[in-house]
């Protein structure tokens, strides 16, 4: 008899825990396959420390192949699930399609940024759900402080040193708390003029910080933030976002180059594509985590609406605490379904929460005991070390170095603003252009906020793991075609996926990833869209005339020799890019004809 085939979609907290538990229980008696866009598990609770320069990026990532030796890792994005044929169709990072057949399927795709119908937010804000977004924020904040230090205009200096965070849930609170300490450290090494000091604003229409937690934790966090200099605005949110600032719901206009969107999360779009019963975008499942009518399919984590047996009539919230525990139950029930044993329902109670506020400050209530200050900081960091599946020594070493050495304030320029759009279903991966980098991408400029001062212009790409497709360009308009935008999904109502009202229409009080619970860490990384890279690119003409890729064809727009790329120096703002209108299938206007590789860009199947 052949060994049972088990396919797990997603390697977040639910998927990772399922794979690890199953591998230990099966001991080689089952073929376990883990499908994920990246080769690592992301410990999301420590992501704010990456953006603040405390931890190096690899510290919060755990190798899947290194910690799951008995699990086959397949890099790719699930595009279509054939429930009747028991097969998962996916697209790998290079655009190739594949199929995984299964006897048991675990859907643990996780969640993505939640958008609200607020003008300008999708174009000018950035989320905080993946490692690329954290790296971008660290570089962007560093760049704003550096540019403010040399700016002559006092209004420009103030705008560059103003950082707005929307959402006072876990993520937004920790980003603002860590961010204020980070910019204060940057200013010590790059003194600003006397009339300017870094200013962080935390907005939420809820009546208090961390509205989903105990009021004592909320008061502790609020006190720490205000003492640190964070401008906490409760009952206030963003009404409109522009390239140069935001308009608040109270009528005040704030000049800023930084808008961080930490409102909350929504289930991964894969759940909707299955045609199964949903509860606010989440797959309805039984207490055993099985999909009704499909006993071979299990779902857990943020993508599943699991009945809360502790609160009849409700569903478990989208938190890592539940995702981590549900992964263990899913693994047990899959093994039981293959051996004929009894399945058990998911049931779990909270044991407390921890919120890291930077430095030695934190708020925690383990087992209901309220802590603040240094004791809370010790408990919080101890919990994170215990909860991480790996890298504990490296994380502890970074914490020690940060305590005794000055923080390194440099921008690496590895992640550009256009590569981490807010309206993406794949925040865990950098969005790459079809050909080479956009004009100035290798430099320190930031096209999202007009900081193109450091752009290096066109040049060959080196490193980064990808082939060099840029070539030498001498055309007057050397900007290559940008990648096609991700499918936008705007949530019309600010409601939680668990059915309860969101505490913030543009804040972090609802649908928030409450990952800092004592009983577990955070949600699963989300799926990605990949673009197929063209090959055999033809050299650009250097005489300034329009380029024609085919005999008799029209000149390719946004190509060397063609019309100037929009949203580039000297051109109009690109559509569906910060500062422009939504594009038609391509950032920069209409789809470019005759893409490099003699084949048009296409969307990968979802």
Secondary structure by P-SEA (a helix, b strand, c coil): cccbbbbbccccaaaaaaaaaaaaaaccccbbbbbbcccbbbcccaaaaaaaccccccccbbbcccccccbbbbbcccccccccccbbbbcccccccccccccbbbbcccccccccccccccccccccccaaaaaaaaaaaaaaaaaaaacccaaaaaaaabbbbccccaaaaaaaaaaaaaaaaaaaaccccccccbbbbbbbccccccccccaaaaaaaaaaaaaacccccccccccccccccccccccccccccbbbbccccccccccccccccccccbbbbccccccccccccccccccccccccccccccccccaaaaaaaaaaaaaaaaaaaaccbbbbbbbbbcccccccccccccccccccccccaaaaaaaaaaaaaacccaaaaaaaaaaaaaccccccccccccccccccccccccccccccccccccccccccccccccccccccbbbbccccccccccccccccccccccccccccccccccccccccccccccccccccccccccccccccccbbbbbbbcbbbbbbccccccccccccccccccccccccccccccccccccccccccccccccccccccccccccccccc
